[in-house]
């Protein structure tokens, strides 16, 4: 505390001393957060290596589920030091993306096509949702295909491509009931149905 009656020289001396400190919070031992442990750094690199499409935000969320709190800038710094480019510096590799997400979910759906002669054909469409590949496009000569025809066509597509999805998604059509359901259980393929009237 000082009085306004003090000389200017005295005030300047006190101000200089005030600016210089010492201040306990400026000591190196008390500055900032503690350094990130090497175990957490290795975990961040492992998550990025095993999941190439993950960025700093996704890795942060995964670490949080494990009870580890790390900020995005810190994760980006760790990835950068490890040779990764967390902000997307590497060019997009479509083949790498396909290899990671391939056969995760196949979508099946039927639609009708009217021919030039006026007859209607029922068409089964099978698409890999992640890679956007057309797996199968098969025409059923009739108004509505049953579950036996559906699962037979589905099996033929898997055998031809030598692939099997982890999950199939479809609507509530009768073509996906009965034998189709039973065969998926045998193949250990998870089945998901879309909400009713979703296409509308």
Buried (B, 14 or more C-beta within 10 A) or exposed (E): EEEEEEEEEEEEEEEEEEEEEEEEEEEEEEEEEEEBEEEBBEBBBEBBEEEEEBBBEBBBEBBEEEEBEBEEEBBBBBBEEBEBEBEEEEEEEEEEBBEBBBBEBBBBBBEEEEEEEEEEBBBBBBBBBBBEBEBBEBEBEEEEBBBEBBBBBBEEBBEEBEBBBEBBBBBEBEBBEBBBEEBBEEBEBEBEEEEEEEEE
